[in-house]
Amino acid sequence: MPKKEIITNPDLPSGTAPLSHATRFGNLVFVQGCTGRHPSTNAVGKDIQEQTRFTLDRIKMILEGAGTGLDNVLTNTCYVTNRENLAGFNEVYAEYFKTDRPARTTTIVNFGAPDNLVEITTTACIPD
């Protein structure tokens, strides 16, 4: 029986919330909700496109630390703060997932933080 493994990428700034970058169970990797902060400086992106890039770059780094990558993403759950940002979000999202796109759910939410425009949680596999 596999055991849960905590995945931490030391190149990403640590947040203050009590969570791990990801957990691995068997060949599945469950990535935390990543937001639109720059992967190394933690600065908030200036618009939905930049925040989406920062979010997906963070997810990519976490997955690589777990031994997998964006090509092995099974599903993304995406949260965007307003409907007007969906076109910009989809534009950047499509740059990262060009073919064999993962299943996805996108919901409009209110994070309570005006500078946070996007958050994505990811489930990926580590192929045999």
Biotite code that builds the C-alpha atoms (Angstrom):
import biotite.structure as struc

atoms = struc.array([
    struc.Atom([0.000, 0.000, 0.000], chain_id="A", res_id=1, res_name="MET", atom_name="CA", element="C"),
    struc.Atom([1.487, 3.381, -0.967], chain_id="A", res_id=2, res_name="PRO", atom_name="CA", element="C"),
    struc.Atom([2.023, 6.070, 1.648], chain_id="A", res_id=3, res_name="LYS", atom_name="CA", element="C"),
    struc.Atom([1.409, 9.783, 1.361], chain_id="A", res_id=4, res_name="LYS", atom_name="CA", element="C"),
    struc.Atom([4.544, 11.777, 0.549], chain_id="A", res_id=5, res_name="GLU", atom_name="CA", element="C"),
    struc.Atom([4.877, 15.539, 1.032], chain_id="A", res_id=6, res_name="ILE", atom_name="CA", element="C"),
    struc.Atom([6.318, 17.387, -1.965], chain_id="A", res_id=7, res_name="ILE", atom_name="CA", element="C"),
    struc.Atom([8.110, 20.691, -1.355], chain_id="A", res_id=8, res_name="THR", atom_name="CA", element="C"),
    struc.Atom([9.982, 22.758, -3.923], chain_id="A", res_id=9, res_name="ASN", atom_name="CA", element="C"),
    struc.Atom([12.709, 24.764, -2.128], chain_id="A", res_id=10, res_name="PRO", atom_name="CA", element="C"),
    struc.Atom([12.850, 27.233, -5.054], chain_id="A", res_id=11, res_name="ASP", atom_name="CA", element="C"),
    struc.Atom([9.339, 28.498, -4.253], chain_id="A", res_id=12, res_name="LEU", atom_name="CA", element="C"),
    struc.Atom([8.766, 31.006, -1.448], chain_id="A", res_id=13, res_name="PRO", atom_name="CA", element="C"),
    struc.Atom([7.003, 29.574, 1.574], chain_id="A", res_id=14, res_name="SER", atom_name="CA", element="C"),
    struc.Atom([3.596, 30.953, 2.374], chain_id="A", res_id=15, res_name="GLY", atom_name="CA", element="C"),
    struc.Atom([2.073, 31.412, 5.784], chain_id="A", res_id=16, res_name="THR", atom_name="CA", element="C"),
    struc.Atom([-0.815, 28.972, 5.312], chain_id="A", res_id=17, res_name="ALA", atom_name="CA", element="C"),
    struc.Atom([-0.504, 25.514, 6.886], chain_id="A", res_id=18, res_name="PRO", atom_name="CA", element="C"),
    struc.Atom([-0.229, 23.460, 3.681], chain_id="A", res_id=19, res_name="LEU", atom_name="CA", element="C"),
    struc.Atom([2.235, 21.594, 1.477], chain_id="A", res_id=20, res_name="SER", atom_name="CA", element="C"),
    struc.Atom([3.129, 22.428, -2.111], chain_id="A", res_id=21, res_name="HIS", atom_name="CA", element="C"),
    struc.Atom([1.791, 19.008, -3.051], chain_id="A", res_id=22, res_name="ALA", atom_name="CA", element="C"),
    struc.Atom([1.190, 15.510, -1.812], chain_id="A", res_id=23, res_name="THR", atom_name="CA", element="C"),
    struc.Atom([1.966, 12.337, -3.686], chain_id="A", res_id=24, res_name="ARG", atom_name="CA", element="C"),
    struc.Atom([0.058, 9.111, -3.232], chain_id="A", res_id=25, res_name="PHE", atom_name="CA", element="C"),
    struc.Atom([1.193, 6.257, -5.437], chain_id="A", res_id=26, res_name="GLY", atom_name="CA", element="C"),
    struc.Atom([1.534, 7.696, -8.926], chain_id="A", res_id=27, res_name="ASN", atom_name="CA", element="C"),
    struc.Atom([-0.816, 10.642, -8.280], chain_id="A", res_id=28, res_name="LEU", atom_name="CA", element="C"),
    struc.Atom([0.286, 14.167, -7.348], chain_id="A", res_id=29, res_name="VAL", atom_name="CA", element="C"),
    struc.Atom([-2.161, 16.638, -5.802], chain_id="A", res_id=30, res_name="PHE", atom_name="CA", element="C"),
    struc.Atom([-0.916, 20.243, -6.087], chain_id="A", res_id=31, res_name="VAL", atom_name="CA", element="C"),
    struc.Atom([-2.015, 22.970, -3.704], chain_id="A", res_id=32, res_name="GLN", atom_name="CA", element="C"),
    struc.Atom([-4.101, 25.881, -4.927], chain_id="A", res_id=33, res_name="GLY", atom_name="CA", element="C"),
    struc.Atom([-1.553, 28.121, -6.660], chain_id="A", res_id=34, res_name="CYS", atom_name="CA", element="C"),
    struc.Atom([-2.214, 31.819, -7.136], chain_id="A", res_id=35, res_name="THR", atom_name="CA", element="C"),
    struc.Atom([-0.852, 34.517, -9.426], chain_id="A", res_id=36, res_name="GLY", atom_name="CA", element="C"),
    struc.Atom([2.339, 35.318, -7.554], chain_id="A", res_id=37, res_name="ARG", atom_name="CA", element="C"),
    struc.Atom([5.726, 35.216, -9.232], chain_id="A", res_id=38, res_name="HIS", atom_name="CA", element="C"),
    struc.Atom([7.422, 31.865, -8.499], chain_id="A", res_id=39, res_name="PRO", atom_name="CA", element="C"),
    struc.Atom([10.615, 33.396, -7.104], chain_id="A", res_id=40, res_name="SER", atom_name="CA", element="C"),
    struc.Atom([9.796, 36.945, -5.949], chain_id="A", res_id=41, res_name="THR", atom_name="CA", element="C"),
    struc.Atom([6.230, 36.234, -4.771], chain_id="A", res_id=42, res_name="ASN", atom_name="CA", element="C"),
    struc.Atom([5.120, 39.545, -6.355], chain_id="A", res_id=43, res_name="ALA", atom_name="CA", element="C"),
    struc.Atom([1.490, 39.607, -7.499], chain_id="A", res_id=44, res_name="VAL", atom_name="CA", element="C"),
    struc.Atom([1.015, 39.644, -11.287], chain_id="A", res_id=45, res_name="GLY", atom_name="CA", element="C"),
    struc.Atom([-0.293, 42.883, -12.779], chain_id="A", res_id=46, res_name="LYS", atom_name="CA", element="C"),
    struc.Atom([-3.231, 41.408, -14.726], chain_id="A", res_id=47, res_name="ASP", atom_name="CA", element="C"),
    struc.Atom([-5.041, 38.125, -15.411], chain_id="A", res_id=48, res_name="ILE", atom_name="CA", element="C"),
    struc.Atom([-2.582, 37.052, -18.118], chain_id="A", res_id=49, res_name="GLN", atom_name="CA", element="C"),
    struc.Atom([0.480, 37.577, -15.933], chain_id="A", res_id=50, res_name="GLU", atom_name="CA", element="C"),
    struc.Atom([-1.176, 36.000, -12.899], chain_id="A", res_id=51, res_name="GLN", atom_name="CA", element="C"),
    struc.Atom([-2.225, 32.973, -14.964], chain_id="A", res_id=52, res_name="THR", atom_name="CA", element="C"),
    struc.Atom([1.373, 32.576, -16.222], chain_id="A", res_id=53, res_name="ARG", atom_name="CA", element="C"),
    struc.Atom([2.767, 32.847, -12.694], chain_id="A", res_id=54, res_name="PHE", atom_name="CA", element="C"),
    struc.Atom([0.201, 30.325, -11.439], chain_id="A", res_id=55, res_name="THR", atom_name="CA", element="C"),
    struc.Atom([0.966, 27.761, -14.139], chain_id="A", res_id=56, res_name="LEU", atom_name="CA", element="C"),
    struc.Atom([4.733, 28.306, -13.746], chain_id="A", res_id=57, res_name="ASP", atom_name="CA", element="C"),
    struc.Atom([4.388, 27.551, -10.019], chain_id="A", res_id=58, res_name="ARG", atom_name="CA", element="C"),
    struc.Atom([2.399, 24.395, -10.772], chain_id="A", res_id=59, res_name="ILE", atom_name="CA", element="C"),
    struc.Atom([5.004, 23.337, -13.341], chain_id="A", res_id=60, res_name="LYS", atom_name="CA", element="C"),
    struc.Atom([7.816, 23.754, -10.776], chain_id="A", res_id=61, res_name="MET", atom_name="CA", element="C"),
    struc.Atom([5.934, 21.769, -8.135], chain_id="A", res_id=62, res_name="ILE", atom_name="CA", element="C"),
    struc.Atom([5.158, 18.959, -10.576], chain_id="A", res_id=63, res_name="LEU", atom_name="CA", element="C"),
    struc.Atom([8.784, 18.790, -11.728], chain_id="A", res_id=64, res_name="GLU", atom_name="CA", element="C"),
    struc.Atom([9.831, 18.487, -8.081], chain_id="A", res_id=65, res_name="GLY", atom_name="CA", element="C"),
    struc.Atom([7.476, 15.526, -7.803], chain_id="A", res_id=66, res_name="ALA", atom_name="CA", element="C"),
    struc.Atom([8.945, 13.821, -10.870], chain_id="A", res_id=67, res_name="GLY", atom_name="CA", element="C"),
    struc.Atom([6.288, 14.730, -13.430], chain_id="A", res_id=68, res_name="THR", atom_name="CA", element="C"),
    struc.Atom([5.169, 17.704, -15.503], chain_id="A", res_id=69, res_name="GLY", atom_name="CA", element="C"),
    struc.Atom([2.356, 19.579, -17.194], chain_id="A", res_id=70, res_name="LEU", atom_name="CA", element="C"),
    struc.Atom([2.050, 16.864, -19.870], chain_id="A", res_id=71, res_name="ASP", atom_name="CA", element="C"),
    struc.Atom([0.775, 14.532, -17.138], chain_id="A", res_id=72, res_name="ASN", atom_name="CA", element="C"),
    struc.Atom([-1.891, 16.810, -15.664], chain_id="A", res_id=73, res_name="VAL", atom_name="CA", element="C"),
    struc.Atom([-5.183, 14.933, -15.386], chain_id="A", res_id=74, res_name="LEU", atom_name="CA", element="C"),
    struc.Atom([-7.412, 17.721, -14.116], chain_id="A", res_id=75, res_name="THR", atom_name="CA", element="C"),
    struc.Atom([-7.331, 21.393, -13.139], chain_id="A", res_id=76, res_name="ASN", atom_name="CA", element="C"),
    struc.Atom([-9.855, 23.182, -10.981], chain_id="A", res_id=77, res_name="THR", atom_name="CA", element="C"),
    struc.Atom([-9.623, 26.883, -11.791], chain_id="A", res_id=78, res_name="CYS", atom_name="CA", element="C"),
    struc.Atom([-10.987, 29.860, -9.899], chain_id="A", res_id=79, res_name="TYR", atom_name="CA", element="C"),
    struc.Atom([-11.186, 33.298, -11.536], chain_id="A", res_id=80, res_name="VAL", atom_name="CA", element="C"),
    struc.Atom([-12.511, 36.427, -9.830], chain_id="A", res_id=81, res_name="THR", atom_name="CA", element="C"),
    struc.Atom([-14.625, 37.799, -12.657], chain_id="A", res_id=82, res_name="ASN", atom_name="CA", element="C"),
    struc.Atom([-16.171, 36.694, -15.901], chain_id="A", res_id=83, res_name="ARG", atom_name="CA", element="C"),
    struc.Atom([-14.445, 39.487, -17.862], chain_id="A", res_id=84, res_name="GLU", atom_name="CA", element="C"),
    struc.Atom([-11.082, 37.813, -17.129], chain_id="A", res_id=85, res_name="ASN", atom_name="CA", element="C"),
    struc.Atom([-12.020, 34.460, -18.683], chain_id="A", res_id=86, res_name="LEU", atom_name="CA", element="C"),
    struc.Atom([-10.774, 35.364, -22.182], chain_id="A", res_id=87, res_name="ALA", atom_name="CA", element="C"),
    struc.Atom([-7.340, 36.425, -20.877], chain_id="A", res_id=88, res_name="GLY", atom_name="CA", element="C"),
    struc.Atom([-7.185, 33.397, -18.616], chain_id="A", res_id=89, res_name="PHE", atom_name="CA", element="C"),
    struc.Atom([-8.064, 31.011, -21.470], chain_id="A", res_id=90, res_name="ASN", atom_name="CA", element="C"),
    struc.Atom([-5.528, 32.669, -23.784], chain_id="A", res_id=91, res_name="GLU", atom_name="CA", element="C"),
    struc.Atom([-2.627, 31.960, -21.418], chain_id="A", res_id=92, res_name="VAL", atom_name="CA", element="C"),
    struc.Atom([-3.986, 28.579, -20.286], chain_id="A", res_id=93, res_name="TYR", atom_name="CA", element="C"),
    struc.Atom([-3.992, 27.422, -23.931], chain_id="A", res_id=94, res_name="ALA", atom_name="CA", element="C"),
    struc.Atom([-0.271, 28.311, -24.218], chain_id="A", res_id=95, res_name="GLU", atom_name="CA", element="C"),
    struc.Atom([0.540, 25.792, -21.475], chain_id="A", res_id=96, res_name="TYR", atom_name="CA", element="C"),
    struc.Atom([-1.913, 23.090, -22.543], chain_id="A", res_id=97, res_name="PHE", atom_name="CA", element="C"),
    struc.Atom([-1.740, 23.045, -26.343], chain_id="A", res_id=98, res_name="LYS", atom_name="CA", element="C"),
    struc.Atom([-2.833, 19.449, -26.992], chain_id="A", res_id=99, res_name="THR", atom_name="CA", element="C"),
    struc.Atom([-4.152, 16.548, -24.924], chain_id="A", res_id=100, res_name="ASP", atom_name="CA", element="C"),
    struc.Atom([-5.645, 19.084, -22.548], chain_id="A", res_id=101, res_name="ARG", atom_name="CA", element="C"),
    struc.Atom([-6.594, 17.932, -19.054], chain_id="A", res_id=102, res_name="PRO", atom_name="CA", element="C"),
    struc.Atom([-10.154, 17.907, -17.798], chain_id="A", res_id=103, res_name="ALA", atom_name="CA", element="C"),
    struc.Atom([-10.996, 21.281, -16.290], chain_id="A", res_id=104, res_name="ARG", atom_name="CA", element="C"),
    struc.Atom([-13.572, 23.084, -14.200], chain_id="A", res_id=105, res_name="THR", atom_name="CA", element="C"),
    struc.Atom([-13.566, 26.886, -14.003], chain_id="A", res_id=106, res_name="THR", atom_name="CA", element="C"),
    struc.Atom([-15.594, 28.804, -11.456], chain_id="A", res_id=107, res_name="THR", atom_name="CA", element="C"),
    struc.Atom([-16.068, 32.525, -10.834], chain_id="A", res_id=108, res_name="ILE", atom_name="CA", element="C"),
    struc.Atom([-15.339, 33.298, -7.159], chain_id="A", res_id=109, res_name="VAL", atom_name="CA", element="C"),
    struc.Atom([-14.631, 36.114, -4.720], chain_id="A", res_id=110, res_name="ASN", atom_name="CA", element="C"),
    struc.Atom([-11.352, 35.494, -2.894], chain_id="A", res_id=111, res_name="PHE", atom_name="CA", element="C"),
    struc.Atom([-11.785, 38.485, -0.593], chain_id="A", res_id=112, res_name="GLY", atom_name="CA", element="C"),
    struc.Atom([-8.372, 39.787, -1.723], chain_id="A", res_id=113, res_name="ALA", atom_name="CA", element="C"),
    struc.Atom([-8.680, 42.324, -4.570], chain_id="A", res_id=114, res_name="PRO", atom_name="CA", element="C"),
    struc.Atom([-5.207, 41.597, -5.972], chain_id="A", res_id=115, res_name="ASP", atom_name="CA", element="C"),
    struc.Atom([-5.810, 37.832, -6.330], chain_id="A", res_id=116, res_name="ASN", atom_name="CA", element="C"),
    struc.Atom([-7.368, 37.154, -9.752], chain_id="A", res_id=117, res_name="LEU", atom_name="CA", element="C"),
    struc.Atom([-6.802, 33.403, -10.218], chain_id="A", res_id=118, res_name="VAL", atom_name="CA", element="C"),
    struc.Atom([-6.123, 30.164, -8.359], chain_id="A", res_id=119, res_name="GLU", atom_name="CA", element="C"),
    struc.Atom([-5.642, 26.674, -9.787], chain_id="A", res_id=120, res_name="ILE", atom_name="CA", element="C"),
    struc.Atom([-5.488, 23.282, -8.089], chain_id="A", res_id=121, res_name="THR", atom_name="CA", element="C"),
    struc.Atom([-4.035, 20.399, -10.084], chain_id="A", res_id=122, res_name="THR", atom_name="CA", element="C"),
    struc.Atom([-3.997, 16.629, -10.053], chain_id="A", res_id=123, res_name="THR", atom_name="CA", element="C"),
    struc.Atom([-1.335, 14.897, -12.151], chain_id="A", res_id=124, res_name="ALA", atom_name="CA", element="C"),
    struc.Atom([0.096, 11.422, -12.571], chain_id="A", res_id=125, res_name="CYS", atom_name="CA", element="C"),
    struc.Atom([3.618, 10.120, -12.628], chain_id="A", res_id=126, res_name="ILE", atom_name="CA", element="C"),
    struc.Atom([3.732, 7.717, -15.571], chain_id="A", res_id=127, res_name="PRO", atom_name="CA", element="C"),
    struc.Atom([5.203, 4.240, -15.136], chain_id="A", res_id=128, res_name="ASP", atom_name="CA", element="C"),
])
